[in-house]
Every structure is written in C-alpha cells, then in structure tokens.
Amino acid sequence: MSWPATDRYEIQTAPDGLAFVQDLLNTLSAGKPRETDLLLDRGTAQTWLNESWGHQSLQLTRPPVELGDEDVERLRAFRDGLRERLSPAAEGAQPEHAAVPQPEADATLRLSPDGTVHAEPAGNGWNAVVSLVLIEILNAQRTDQWRRLKVCRSERCRVTFFDRSRNNSAVWHDVRRCGHPANLRAYRNRQRAQRDEHSAV
C-alpha cells in the first residue's frame, strides 16, 4: 500500500488508519532535501487526498472529498496546528497549546452486519478530512498508539514518524540520517565553546 506523502521520505507508515493522519502531516515540505508541500495549492492537495482517501484499509463507504481553494488553506492550517502538538518542543508546554486551533468535526456512526459500530467522516471539503483525522486519532488513542506518532527532532528534517521502539523513546525518524549528524554538530559546538572559553582566559 502506498501513502503518497509519507513514502517520499522513505519511512515506515503508522499502523491502520493512523497512517492517514501521518500522511497528512507529511504533506508538509520536510526531509533532506526538502520535498514540495503537497497542500500548497488545490491541484496537488486534491491529488494527494484522492490517493490517500481511496485506501481500502480506511473502509469508507462515502466517495472521495472535493477540495476548494479555501478548503486547502484551512486544511493546511489544521495540519500545521496538529504538527505543533506533536513537536518535541511542545512536550510539557500545555499553556502554549491554547494558541493552537481547537478543531471540531461531526462523524457518522454505522452498524455493520457483524454488529460492530464504525465511525465515518461527515461533512464536506476540509471538514470531512478533519473528521476522518479525528476519528483515526481517537482510534489510535484507544489502542495507545497515538503517543507513538512523533515529529523528528532534527530541524533539518521534521518528518512525522511512528516510533516502534519498545519503550517509545525514539526522537529521530532515522538515527543514522538525523541523530548522528545532530549529535556530531552538538559535539563540535561544545568543543568550539570550550576553545573560546579557554582563549578568553
């Protein structure tokens, strides 16, 4: 299964419907080198949504959503606000979260033939996309997977990844590509600061 935004960064996708949330977050211009923001205009946004929305794992009975220019702007703002909540800098910073928009969306509950209840997105345009995202976040919270969706700590990367480490301690989407270079830069900065301190004495 292909997720157009996440696959271009060559990282594993999150499980189940959480992959849709991850893919939305990875529409941002991120990675090394920087990829294009897929929500930059209506054409690329609609192409992304058509491919992501159509995955069978989402088990949707409703047709794909059509986006207008205003929908794309609002969806982009929603994505950025959601990424803000996942950012390492946001950990333990509850007061600042008040500035992040508090999205709301309706959903439709359906009883399937086997007796299970499924939530499906309601609304049109960007509202339908937000509805699906919030449904999948709720599902991920119930299975304790939501806390494993993270933004890479590297400022030069910032892709959204699913932490598969046993103790949920990963901060880099790829230690070799992002962790090691960041640690090396930090080490060189410390060495430089020590030299400057000695030369000032």
C-alpha positions as CSV (number, residue, x, y, z in Angstrom):
1,M,0.0,0.0,0.0
2,S,1.3,3.4,-1.0
3,W,0.9,6.6,1.1
4,P,2.0,9.4,-1.2
5,A,3.3,11.9,1.4
6,T,5.0,9.5,3.7
7,D,6.5,7.2,1.1
8,R,8.5,10.1,-0.4
9,Y,10.5,10.3,2.8
10,E,11.3,6.5,2.7
11,I,9.9,5.9,6.2
12,Q,7.6,3.2,7.6
13,T,4.0,4.1,7.8
14,A,2.0,4.0,11.0
15,P,-0.4,1.1,11.5
16,D,-4.1,1.0,10.4
17,G,-5.9,4.3,10.0
18,L,-3.2,6.2,11.8
19,A,-1.3,6.1,8.6
20,F,-3.7,8.5,7.1
21,V,-3.0,11.0,9.9
22,Q,0.7,10.5,9.4
23,D,0.4,11.0,5.7
24,L,-1.5,14.3,6.2
25,L,1.3,15.5,8.5
26,N,3.9,14.5,6.0
27,T,2.4,16.6,3.2
28,L,4.5,19.4,4.7
29,S,7.7,20.4,3.0
30,A,10.2,18.5,5.1
31,G,13.1,16.0,4.8
32,K,16.6,16.3,3.5
33,P,16.5,17.6,0.8
34,R,13.2,19.4,1.2
35,E,10.2,18.0,-0.6
36,T,7.3,20.0,-2.0
37,D,4.4,21.0,0.3
38,L,1.5,18.9,-1.1
39,L,-1.0,21.3,0.3
40,L,0.5,24.3,-1.4
41,D,-2.3,24.5,-4.0
42,R,-5.6,22.8,-4.8
43,G,-4.3,20.7,-7.6
44,T,-1.6,18.9,-5.6
45,A,-3.8,18.8,-2.5
46,Q,-6.6,17.1,-4.4
47,T,-4.2,14.6,-6.0
48,W,-2.8,13.7,-2.5
49,L,-6.3,13.4,-1.0
50,N,-7.7,11.2,-3.8
51,E,-4.9,8.7,-3.4
52,S,-4.9,8.7,0.4
53,W,-8.7,8.6,0.8
54,G,-9.0,5.6,-1.5
55,H,-7.1,3.1,0.6
56,Q,-9.2,0.1,1.4
57,S,-8.0,-0.1,5.0
58,L,-10.0,3.1,5.8
59,Q,-13.2,1.1,5.0
60,L,-15.1,4.2,3.9
61,T,-18.4,3.9,2.1
62,R,-18.5,7.6,1.1
63,P,-16.9,8.9,-2.1
64,P,-13.7,11.0,-2.2
65,V,-13.9,14.6,-1.0
66,E,-13.6,17.5,-3.3
67,L,-11.5,20.4,-2.1
68,G,-11.9,24.1,-2.9
69,D,-9.2,26.8,-2.6
70,E,-10.5,27.8,0.9
71,D,-10.6,24.2,1.9
72,V,-6.9,23.8,1.2
73,E,-6.0,26.9,3.2
74,R,-8.0,25.6,6.2
75,L,-6.6,22.1,5.9
76,R,-3.1,23.4,5.7
77,A,-3.7,25.4,8.9
78,F,-5.2,22.3,10.6
79,R,-2.2,20.2,9.6
80,D,0.3,22.8,11.0
81,G,-1.6,23.1,14.3
82,L,-1.7,19.3,14.6
83,R,2.1,19.1,14.0
84,E,2.6,21.7,16.6
85,R,1.0,19.3,19.1
86,L,3.4,16.5,18.1
87,S,6.5,18.7,18.1
88,P,9.2,17.8,20.8
89,A,9.3,21.5,21.8
90,A,5.6,21.2,22.8
91,E,6.1,18.5,25.3
92,G,5.1,19.7,28.8
93,A,4.1,23.1,27.4
94,Q,0.3,23.0,27.9
95,P,-0.3,26.7,28.2
96,E,1.1,27.4,24.7
97,H,-1.3,24.8,23.3
98,A,-4.1,27.2,23.9
99,A,-2.9,29.2,20.8
100,V,-3.3,26.1,18.6
101,P,-6.8,25.9,16.9
102,Q,-9.2,23.5,18.6
103,P,-10.8,21.7,15.6
104,E,-14.3,20.1,15.8
105,A,-15.9,17.8,13.3
106,D,-19.0,15.7,13.0
107,A,-19.0,11.9,12.3
108,T,-21.5,9.3,11.2
109,L,-21.8,6.1,13.2
110,R,-22.8,2.9,11.3
111,L,-23.8,-0.5,12.5
112,S,-22.2,-3.2,10.3
113,P,-23.8,-6.6,9.6
114,D,-21.5,-8.3,12.1
115,G,-22.7,-6.0,14.8
116,T,-19.7,-3.7,15.1
117,V,-20.0,0.1,15.0
118,H,-17.8,2.1,12.7
119,A,-17.4,5.9,12.7
120,E,-17.2,7.5,9.3
121,P,-16.3,11.1,8.4
122,A,-19.2,13.6,7.9
123,G,-19.3,17.0,6.2
124,N,-17.7,18.3,3.0
125,G,-14.4,19.6,1.9
126,W,-11.8,20.1,4.6
127,N,-14.4,19.3,7.3
128,A,-14.6,15.8,6.0
129,V,-10.8,15.4,6.1
130,V,-10.6,16.8,9.7
131,S,-13.5,14.4,10.7
132,L,-11.5,11.4,9.4
133,V,-8.3,12.5,11.0
134,L,-10.0,13.0,14.4
135,I,-11.7,9.6,14.1
136,E,-8.4,7.9,13.5
137,I,-6.7,9.8,16.3
138,L,-9.4,8.6,18.6
139,N,-9.0,5.0,17.5
140,A,-5.2,5.4,18.0
141,Q,-5.7,6.8,21.5
142,R,-7.9,3.8,22.4
143,T,-5.1,1.4,21.3
144,D,-2.4,3.5,22.9
145,Q,-0.7,4.2,19.5
146,W,-1.2,7.9,19.3
147,R,1.7,8.7,21.6
148,R,4.0,6.9,19.2
149,L,3.4,9.3,16.3
150,K,6.2,11.9,16.5
151,V,7.9,14.7,14.6
152,C,11.6,14.1,14.0
153,R,13.7,16.2,16.3
154,S,16.1,17.3,13.6
155,E,15.3,20.8,12.4
156,R,16.7,19.9,9.0
157,C,14.2,17.0,8.7
158,R,10.9,17.3,10.7
159,V,9.1,14.4,9.1
160,T,6.4,12.6,11.1
161,F,7.2,9.0,12.0
162,F,5.8,6.2,14.1
163,D,8.0,5.2,17.0
164,R,8.3,1.4,17.0
165,S,10.9,1.3,19.8
166,R,9.9,-0.9,22.8
167,N,10.0,2.0,25.3
168,N,8.7,4.7,22.9
169,S,11.9,6.6,23.3
170,A,12.8,7.5,19.7
171,V,13.3,11.2,18.8
172,W,14.8,10.8,15.4
173,H,13.0,9.2,12.5
174,D,16.3,7.7,11.5
175,V,19.3,7.7,13.9
176,R,21.8,7.3,11.2
177,R,20.5,10.1,8.9
178,C,19.3,12.6,11.6
179,G,20.5,11.5,15.0
180,H,24.2,11.1,14.3
181,P,24.7,14.3,12.4
182,A,22.8,16.3,15.1
183,N,24.9,14.7,17.8
184,L,28.1,15.5,15.9
185,R,27.0,19.1,15.4
186,A,26.3,19.4,19.2
187,Y,29.7,17.9,20.0
188,R,31.5,20.3,17.7
189,N,29.6,23.2,19.2
190,R,30.6,22.1,22.7
191,Q,34.3,21.8,21.6
192,R,34.1,25.2,20.0
193,A,32.6,26.8,23.1
194,Q,35.3,25.2,25.3
195,R,38.1,26.6,23.0
196,D,36.5,30.0,23.1
197,E,36.3,29.9,26.8
198,H,40.0,28.9,27.2
199,S,41.1,31.6,24.7
200,A,39.2,34.2,26.7
201,V,41.1,33.4,29.9
